[in-house]
Amino acid sequence: MWKYYAVAEDAHPWHDAAAPRYREQALYDLSSDPHELSTLIGLRSHREQAALPHERLARRITEAGEAEPVIEPAPEHDPGGQLMTDPAVRLGGPVPVRFGHQPPRTA
């Protein structure tokens, strides 16, 4: 089983239902990497494996009534090293939030 996704970097995640341009972000082989630790997107060895979900995503977006998107392929590279799948999350870290039932934090 495979997991593939692309991101619309210029679209607002809440206010924009679709975008004209996406970029491939991740491809995981869930059979051998169930914890999604190593993305295979952009590897020359997995370019063919990424082609099917790439086409399927574009078709699903148009079937939903949106304009046909441009999905940019991830830059090709050879194996070696862990790629960061979402740098904004991994580098920025989680931001603490207070839920309504929790008392305000005092310094």
WOGIPE-V252617 format. One record per residue. RES is the residue in three letters. NEAR is the number of other C-alpha atoms within 8 Angstrom. Layout:
BEGIN
RES | NEAR
RES | NEAR
END
This chain:
BEGIN
MET | 5
TRP | 8
LYS | 9
TYR | 11
TYR | 8
ALA | 10
VAL | 8
ALA | 9
GLU | 6
ASP | 5
ALA | 8
HIS | 6
PRO | 6
TRP | 5
HIS | 5
ASP | 8
ALA | 6
ALA | 6
ALA | 10
PRO | 8
ARG | 9
TYR | 13
ARG | 12
GLU | 12
GLN | 12
ALA | 12
LEU | 12
TYR | 13
ASP | 12
LEU | 11
SER | 7
SER | 5
ASP | 10
PRO | 8
HIS | 5
GLU | 9
LEU | 6
SER | 8
THR | 11
LEU | 10
ILE | 13
GLY | 11
LEU | 11
ARG | 8
SER | 5
HIS | 10
ARG | 10
GLU | 7
GLN | 7
ALA | 11
ALA | 8
LEU | 8
PRO | 9
HIS | 10
GLU | 8
ARG | 8
LEU | 8
ALA | 12
ARG | 9
ARG | 8
ILE | 12
THR | 11
GLU | 7
ALA | 6
GLY | 6
GLU | 8
ALA | 7
GLU | 9
PRO | 11
VAL | 8
ILE | 11
GLU | 8
PRO | 7
ALA | 9
PRO | 5
GLU | 7
HIS | 7
ASP | 6
PRO | 5
GLY | 4
GLY | 4
GLN | 6
LEU | 6
MET | 6
THR | 7
ASP | 7
PRO | 8
ALA | 7
VAL | 8
ARG | 8
LEU | 6
GLY | 7
GLY | 7
PRO | 5
VAL | 4
PRO | 4
VAL | 4
ARG | 7
PHE | 5
GLY | 5
HIS | 4
GLN | 6
PRO | 6
PRO | 5
ARG | 4
THR | 3
ALA | 2
END
